[in-house]
């Protein structure tokens, strides 16, 4: 069994990583401090967005990030709609928004379609 960081600690660490790289990142929605899932909205500031949601590779047990809104960039309206649907399903969700014209997320884990 793998030990996981509390959601709040992971979010704070990722915010610091983004800030260190001069990439604006904000907590848009606070979820459960201990076990909340974190959705990451990448906003390229030109109406191109993507939402990443965590998943687990069950063969290796490692965390991966799934492009929840699909493999292509979508409008901010579609990204926000996806997030709202997820919140209705799980009220403990965190939402972290990263604003970067290059679309960087700075995640160390693999991102899959």
C-alpha positions as CSV (number, residue, x, y, z in Angstrom):
1,X,0.0,0.0,0.0
2,X,1.4,3.4,-1.0
3,X,1.3,6.3,1.4
4,X,-0.3,9.4,-0.2
5,X,0.1,13.0,0.8
6,X,-3.0,14.8,2.2
7,X,-4.7,16.7,-0.6
8,X,-4.1,20.1,1.0
9,X,-0.3,19.5,1.3
10,X,-0.1,18.3,-2.3
11,X,-2.0,21.4,-3.5
12,X,0.3,23.7,-1.5
13,X,3.4,22.0,-2.9
14,X,2.1,22.2,-6.5
15,X,1.2,25.9,-6.1
16,X,4.8,26.6,-4.9
17,X,6.2,24.7,-7.9
18,X,4.1,26.8,-10.2
19,X,5.0,30.0,-8.4
20,X,8.7,29.1,-8.5
21,X,8.4,28.8,-12.3
22,X,6.4,32.1,-12.5
23,X,3.3,30.4,-13.7
24,X,0.1,31.7,-12.0
25,X,-1.8,29.0,-10.2
26,X,-4.8,29.4,-7.9
27,X,-7.1,27.3,-5.7
28,X,-10.5,27.8,-7.3
29,X,-12.2,25.4,-5.0
30,X,-11.2,23.9,-1.7
31,X,-12.1,20.3,-1.1
32,X,-11.6,17.9,1.7
33,X,-8.2,18.6,3.4
34,X,-7.3,15.0,3.8
35,X,-8.7,12.9,1.0
36,X,-10.2,15.3,-1.6
37,X,-9.4,14.6,-5.2
38,X,-7.6,17.4,-7.1
39,X,-8.7,18.5,-10.6
40,X,-6.3,20.7,-12.5
41,X,-7.7,23.2,-15.0
42,X,-5.0,24.4,-17.4
43,X,-6.1,27.7,-18.9
44,X,-4.0,29.0,-21.9
45,X,-5.8,32.3,-21.6
46,X,-7.1,32.2,-25.2
47,X,-10.2,30.1,-24.6
48,X,-8.2,26.9,-24.8
49,X,-8.5,24.8,-21.6
50,X,-8.0,21.3,-20.4
51,X,-8.9,19.6,-17.2
52,X,-6.7,16.9,-15.8
53,X,-8.1,14.3,-13.3
54,X,-6.0,11.9,-11.3
55,X,-6.1,8.2,-11.9
56,X,-4.0,5.1,-11.0
57,X,-2.2,2.8,-13.3
58,X,-3.3,-0.5,-11.7
59,X,-0.4,-2.4,-13.2
60,X,2.2,-0.2,-11.5
61,X,0.2,1.5,-8.8
62,X,1.5,4.9,-9.9
63,X,-0.6,8.0,-10.2
64,X,-1.3,9.3,-13.7
65,X,-3.3,12.2,-14.9
66,X,-6.2,11.7,-17.4
67,X,-7.2,14.4,-19.8
68,X,-10.8,14.5,-18.5
69,X,-12.0,16.9,-21.2
70,X,-10.4,14.8,-24.0
71,X,-7.1,14.9,-25.9
72,X,-7.7,18.3,-27.5
73,X,-8.0,21.7,-25.9
74,X,-11.6,22.8,-25.2
75,X,-13.3,26.1,-24.5
76,X,-13.3,27.5,-21.0
77,X,-17.1,27.0,-20.9
78,X,-16.7,23.3,-21.6
79,X,-13.9,22.9,-19.1
80,X,-16.0,24.6,-16.4
81,X,-19.0,22.5,-17.3
82,X,-16.9,19.3,-16.9
83,X,-15.7,20.6,-13.5
84,X,-19.2,21.4,-12.3
85,X,-20.4,17.8,-13.2
86,X,-17.5,16.3,-11.3
87,X,-18.3,18.5,-8.2
88,X,-22.0,17.3,-8.3
89,X,-20.6,13.7,-8.2
90,X,-17.9,14.4,-5.5
91,X,-18.4,17.4,-3.3
92,X,-14.9,16.9,-1.7
93,X,-13.1,17.9,-4.9
94,X,-10.3,20.5,-5.1
95,X,-9.9,22.6,-8.3
96,X,-6.6,24.1,-9.0
97,X,-6.3,26.5,-12.0
98,X,-3.0,27.0,-13.8
99,X,-2.9,30.0,-16.2
100,X,-0.1,29.5,-18.7
101,X,-0.2,30.4,-22.4
102,X,2.1,27.5,-23.1
103,X,-0.2,25.0,-21.4
104,X,2.3,23.8,-18.9
105,X,1.1,21.9,-15.8
106,X,4.5,21.0,-14.1
107,X,3.2,17.5,-13.0
108,X,5.8,14.9,-12.6
109,X,3.4,12.1,-13.2
110,X,2.4,10.8,-16.7
111,X,-0.5,12.5,-18.5
112,X,-2.6,10.2,-20.6
113,X,-5.5,10.8,-23.1
